[in-house]
């Protein structure tokens, strides 16, 4: 069956999208997985929907209080039992071969950290012709400049990376994760569309640059422990590379 994959899914009031997300995991051709859905005290019927699937591989966890995605991801990682750690947001989806192909890619090449190509879909789930890619090889230096990867495409080997825990960040907590992981292993890109990102109001991809810069600065100060000047320079450099990414790593068919 292969080694167990632990899929970390932070969730808050995503009852509308959870069925698509969960079904995309149930459809995986690689079946040795556990899906840890961390409910951040949702006020909708998320709990009812999650438990209705009745699959013992789906684990329902709930925060004691509404705490944000960073705390939710930390909780899920502490509970994870798998060698392979994968991440999926509660409104995004995977292609059926995602786990199988990504694990094969990593095992064949001896990689411990990887990401994949992804396609965007509209809020109603309609697939678009917009694709996002990443550099073939992301090093520590490159990751410090910019978050080149998307959380719903990531997988890493917990035997190599160990347990990751990050500061309580309201935004860009996924980036904080990859900055920790990249210290243990470079990230390699699988050029195959294996993940689907739902574009909807309120997502990080729709946040204005001024707000993004604020949260990047907080990340560098609070999680990376940089001094104010270094954090400001890192933030400015990150925005510059963000513009470059849109020019070179996003395309339409």
C-alpha positions in Angstrom: 0.0 0.0 0.0 2.9 2.4 0.5 3.6 4.7 3.4 0.8 6.5 5.1 0.0 10.1 4.0 -1.4 12.6 6.5 -3.5 15.3 4.8 -3.8 18.5 6.9 -7.0 20.4 6.2 -7.7 23.6 8.3 -11.4 24.6 7.9 -13.6 27.4 9.0 -17.2 27.9 7.7 -16.5 26.0 4.5 -19.5 23.7 4.5 -20.4 24.9 1.0 -17.1 23.6 -0.4 -16.1 20.7 1.9 -18.0 18.0 0.0 -15.9 18.7 -3.2 -12.7 18.8 -1.2 -13.4 15.6 0.7 -14.6 13.8 -2.4 -11.4 14.7 -4.2 -9.4 12.9 -1.5 -11.8 9.9 -1.5 -11.1 9.6 -5.2 -7.4 9.3 -4.8 -5.8 6.3 -6.5 -3.4 6.1 -3.6 -5.5 4.9 -0.7 -3.3 4.7 2.3 -4.0 8.2 3.8 -5.6 9.9 6.7 -7.4 13.2 6.3 -7.2 15.4 9.4 -9.8 18.1 9.2 -9.3 20.7 11.9 -12.5 22.6 12.4 -11.8 26.1 13.8 -15.1 26.4 15.6 -17.2 26.8 12.5 -20.7 28.3 12.9 -22.1 26.5 9.8 -22.9 22.8 9.5 -19.3 21.8 8.7 -19.1 19.2 11.4 -22.3 17.5 10.2 -21.0 17.3 6.7 -17.5 16.0 7.6 -18.9 13.2 9.8 -21.6 12.3 7.2 -18.9 10.7 5.0 -18.4 7.9 7.5 -14.9 7.0 6.3 -12.6 6.0 9.2 -9.7 7.6 7.4 -11.3 11.0 7.8 -10.4 12.4 11.3 -12.5 15.3 12.7 -10.5 17.6 15.1 -11.9 20.8 16.6 -10.1 23.7 18.2 -11.2 24.7 21.7 -11.8 28.2 20.4 -11.5 30.0 17.1 -7.8 30.3 16.6 -6.9 30.7 12.9 -5.3 28.5 10.3 -1.8 28.6 11.9 -3.0 27.0 15.1 -5.2 24.6 13.2 -2.3 23.4 11.0 -0.1 23.1 14.1 -2.8 20.9 15.8 -3.1 18.7 12.7 0.7 18.2 12.4 0.9 17.1 16.0 -1.8 14.5 15.4 -0.4 13.3 12.1 0.9 9.7 11.9 2.0 9.5 8.3 5.5 9.6 6.8 4.2 11.8 4.0 2.6 15.2 5.0 0.3 16.9 2.5 -1.8 20.0 2.8 -5.2 20.8 1.3 -7.3 23.9 2.0 -11.0 23.3 2.7 -12.2 24.9 -0.5 -9.5 23.4 -2.9 -9.4 20.0 -4.6 -7.0 17.4 -6.0 -6.9 15.4 -9.2 -7.3 11.6 -8.5 -3.7 10.8 -9.2 -2.2 13.6 -7.0 -0.9 11.4 -4.1 0.2 8.5 -6.3 2.1 10.6 -8.8 3.7 12.9 -6.3 4.9 10.1 -4.1 6.3 8.3 -7.1 8.1 11.5 -8.2 9.7 11.9 -4.8 10.7 8.3 -4.3 12.1 7.9 -7.7 14.3 11.0 -7.4 15.1 10.9 -3.6 13.3 14.1 -2.9 11.9 15.0 0.6 9.9 18.2 -0.3 7.9 18.8 -3.5 5.0 20.8 -5.1 3.0 20.5 -8.3 1.4 22.5 -11.1 -2.1 23.7 -10.4 -5.1 25.0 -12.2 -7.6 27.7 -11.1 -11.3 27.2 -10.9 -14.2 29.6 -10.4 -16.1 29.7 -7.1 -18.7 27.4 -8.5 -16.0 24.8 -9.4 -15.8 25.5 -13.1 -12.2 24.8 -14.2 -10.5 27.7 -16.0 -7.7 27.8 -18.5 -5.3 29.6 -16.0 -2.4 27.5 -14.7 0.2 28.3 -12.1 3.7 26.7 -11.9 6.8 27.0 -9.8 10.6 27.0 -10.3 11.9 23.5 -11.0 14.1 23.7 -7.9 13.5 26.0 -4.9 16.4 26.5 -2.5 16.5 28.2 0.9 17.7 31.4 -0.7 14.9 31.4 -3.2 12.2 30.6 -0.6 13.4 33.4 1.6 12.8 35.8 -1.3 9.3 34.6 -2.1 6.8 31.9 -1.4 7.1 30.1 -4.8 4.7 27.2 -3.9 1.1 26.7 -3.0 0.0 24.8 0.1 -2.5 22.6 -1.6 0.2 21.2 -3.8 2.9 20.5 -1.2 4.1 17.2 0.2 7.1 16.5 2.4 8.8 13.6 4.2 8.2 13.8 7.9 11.1 11.4 8.5 13.5 14.0 7.1 11.7 17.3 8.1 10.4 16.3 11.5 7.5 18.1 13.4 6.9 21.6 12.2 5.2 24.2 14.4 4.9 27.9 13.6 4.0 31.2 15.3 0.3 32.2 15.5 0.0 34.2 12.3 -3.4 35.2 10.9 -2.1 35.4 7.3 0.9 33.9 5.4 1.1 31.0 7.9 1.6 28.6 5.0 4.6 30.5 3.9 6.0 30.3 7.5 5.6 26.5 7.2 7.7 26.3 4.0 10.4 28.5 5.4 10.8 25.9 8.2 10.6 22.9 5.8 13.1 24.4 3.4 15.7 24.4 6.2 15.7 20.6 6.0 15.1 20.0 2.3 15.0 21.8 -1.0 11.7 21.8 -2.8 11.3 20.2 -6.3 8.5 20.9 -8.8 6.4 18.2 -10.5 5.2 19.7 -13.8 1.8 18.0 -13.8 -1.6 19.5 -13.0 -2.6 17.7 -9.8 -4.3 20.4 -7.8 -7.2 22.8 -8.2 -7.4 26.1 -6.5 -10.8 27.7 -6.0 -10.7 31.4 -6.6 -13.2 33.1 -4.3 -13.7 36.4 -2.4 -11.6 36.6 0.8 -8.8 34.2 -0.4 -5.2 35.3 0.0 -4.8 35.5 -3.7 -7.4 38.4 -3.7 -5.7 40.4 -0.9 -4.4 43.9 -1.8 -0.6 44.3 -1.9 -0.7 46.8 1.0 -2.4 44.2 3.2 -0.1 41.5 2.0 3.0 43.5 2.8 1.7 44.1 6.3 1.3 40.4 7.0 4.6 39.5 5.3 6.4 42.0 7.7 4.6 40.4 10.6 5.7 36.9 9.5 9.4 38.0 9.2 9.3 39.7 12.6 7.1 37.3 14.6 8.0 33.9 13.1 11.4 34.5 11.6 12.6 36.8 14.4 14.2 39.4 12.1 14.9 42.9 13.2 12.7 45.7 11.8 15.1 46.8 9.0 15.8 43.3 7.8 12.1 42.4 7.9 11.2 45.5 5.9 13.9 44.7 3.3 12.7 41.1 3.1 9.1 42.3 2.6 10.0 44.7 -0.2 12.0 42.0 -2.0 9.1 39.5 -1.6 6.7 41.9 -3.3 9.2 42.4 -6.2 9.5 38.6 -6.8 5.7 38.4 -6.5 5.3 40.6 -9.6 7.9 38.4 -11.3 6.0 35.3 -10.5 2.8 36.5 -12.1 4.8 37.3 -15.3 6.7 34.0 -15.6 4.9 31.4 -13.6 1.2 31.9 -14.5 -0.2 31.3 -18.0 -3.3 30.5 -19.9 -3.9 27.8 -22.5 
